[in-house]
Amino acid sequence: MEQIRPEISASQKKIIHGVYVISTRLGNKVNAMTAAWVARASFSPPLITVSIGKTRHSHNMIKESGVFAVNVLGNDNIETGKRFGLKSGAKTDKFAGLEYDTKATGSPILRDCLAWMDCKVTAFHDAGDHTLFIGEVLDAGVLRHDAPTLIYDRDKFFK
Ligand SMILES: Cc1cc2nc3c(=O)[nH]c(=O)nc-3n(C[C@H](O)[C@H](O)[C@H](O)COP(=O)(O)O)c2cc1C
């Protein structure tokens, strides 16, 4: 892997991200992963971008299925972020024992999150060791207003 200059990494870490769970469905298999590199991209149609590492199990599932849902975590959902972000669905069923809903695409919608957006992939772009997926929001909902969106803080997840 190319050595990144420390000042480049340090500068990039000053960018603020929220924390989201990106879920998907391929046939009868569901999976999800935690992601911080998520952003709005267009008002009309409503588009969202998610940057997914090429080594993630979710990466090929999203590429093949063409669908994903964005679940917005609250600042009281750190354990959910860890559940989906610290192990791969390649070997474990991260949804074991967890009930979820499904909407237009069949991607899991978490019951305990602030809001969700169910998306179909309209384009994807190679972005180094990640792929940038652009999703059109087909359906969405707000579940809770009682907590602020979880802001990504490395120490909360990797200490
Ligand atoms: C807080 C947090 C943020 C993360 N953000 C991203 C991200 O934006 N993109 C990404 O590819 N991986 C991200 N990850 C790592 C994936 O969630 C992790 O590799 C996960 O195990 C992949 O699951 P999968 O193999 O089942 O797809 C993040 C992890 C955490 C804990």
The ligand as an SDF file (V2000), in Angstrom:
LIG
                    3D

 31 33  0  0  0  0  0  0  0  0999 V2000
  -17.1720    3.9190   13.1430 C   0  0  0  0  0  0  0  0  0  0  0  0
  -16.7640    3.1200   11.9250 C   0  0  0  0  0  0  0  0  0  0  0  0
  -16.8010    3.7150   10.6680 C   0  0  0  0  0  0  0  0  0  0  0  0
  -16.4650    2.9790    9.5110 C   0  0  0  0  0  0  0  0  0  0  0  0
  -16.5420    3.5870    8.2700 N   0  0  0  0  0  0  0  0  0  0  0  0
  -16.3140    2.8570    7.1540 C   0  0  0  0  0  0  0  0  0  0  0  0
  -16.5200    3.4530    5.8590 C   0  0  0  0  0  0  0  0  0  0  0  0
  -16.9390    4.5930    5.7030 O   0  0  0  0  0  0  0  0  0  0  0  0
  -16.2420    2.6600    4.7790 N   0  0  0  0  0  0  0  0  0  0  0  0
  -15.7910    1.3740    4.8880 C   0  0  0  0  0  0  0  0  0  0  0  0
  -15.5540    0.7170    3.8660 O   0  0  0  0  0  0  0  0  0  0  0  0
  -15.6030    0.7890    6.1210 N   0  0  0  0  0  0  0  0  0  0  0  0
  -15.8860    1.4900    7.2380 C   0  0  0  0  0  0  0  0  0  0  0  0
  -15.7590    0.9100    8.4700 N   0  0  0  0  0  0  0  0  0  0  0  0
  -15.2900   -0.4810    8.5630 C   0  0  0  0  0  0  0  0  0  0  0  0
  -16.3820   -1.5240    8.2930 C   0  0  0  0  0  0  0  0  0  0  0  0
  -17.5680   -1.2300    9.0330 O   0  0  0  0  0  0  0  0  0  0  0  0
  -15.8490   -2.9150    8.7490 C   0  0  0  0  0  0  0  0  0  0  0  0
  -14.7330   -3.2560    7.9770 O   0  0  0  0  0  0  0  0  0  0  0  0
  -16.8960   -4.0010    8.6870 C   0  0  0  0  0  0  0  0  0  0  0  0
  -16.4280   -5.1040    9.4340 O   0  0  0  0  0  0  0  0  0  0  0  0
  -17.1930   -4.4770    7.2680 C   0  0  0  0  0  0  0  0  0  0  0  0
  -18.2110   -5.4460    7.3690 O   0  0  0  0  0  0  0  0  0  0  0  0
  -18.5520   -6.4710    6.1870 P   0  0  0  0  0  0  0  0  0  0  0  0
  -17.2770   -7.2190    5.8350 O   0  0  0  0  0  0  0  0  0  0  0  0
  -19.6010   -7.3870    6.7720 O   0  0  0  0  0  0  0  0  0  0  0  0
  -19.0720   -5.6880    5.0350 O   0  0  0  0  0  0  0  0  0  0  0  0
  -16.0730    1.6200    9.6450 C   0  0  0  0  0  0  0  0  0  0  0  0
  -16.0340    1.0200   10.9070 C   0  0  0  0  0  0  0  0  0  0  0  0
  -16.3820    1.7530   12.0420 C   0  0  0  0  0  0  0  0  0  0  0  0
  -16.3650    1.0900   13.4000 C   0  0  0  0  0  0  0  0  0  0  0  0
  1  2  1  0
  2  3  1  0
  2 30  2  0
  3  4  2  0
  4  5  1  0
  4 28  1  0
  5  6  2  0
  6  7  1  0
  6 13  1  0
  7  8  2  0
  7  9  1  0
  9 10  1  0
 10 11  2  0
 10 12  1  0
 12 13  2  0
 13 14  1  0
 14 15  1  0
 14 28  1  0
 15 16  1  0
 16 17  1  0
 16 18  1  0
 18 19  1  0
 18 20  1  0
 20 21  1  0
 20 22  1  0
 22 23  1  0
 23 24  1  0
 24 25  2  0
 24 26  1  0
 24 27  1  0
 28 29  2  0
 29 30  1  0
 30 31  1  0
M  END
$$$$
